[in-house]
């Protein structure tokens, strides 16, 4: 039983991705998350303060997270053209 070339390439790609992912240490992942959080605070923190949230409160943090999520969703949806066909109950959508 032979394997097709796309199947072999897909398997090799997955193996390579797992190998590379295994090279990242927990400390490196933690540092990246901390950098991401600091970036969100710098970008969205002043806006949340202007909206009336006191800095470093739970409501302010929630505002920062909501604004970041909103921008990420808008960026994700803007970068792709979505085409859906079907009817309520069954929809088939593709992204270009």
Secondary structure, 3 states (H helix, E strand, C coil): CCCCHHHHHHHHHHHHHHHHHCCCCHHHHHHHHHHHHHHHHHHHHHHHHHCCCCCCCHHHHHHHHHHHHHHHHHHHHHCCCEEEEEECCEEEEEEC
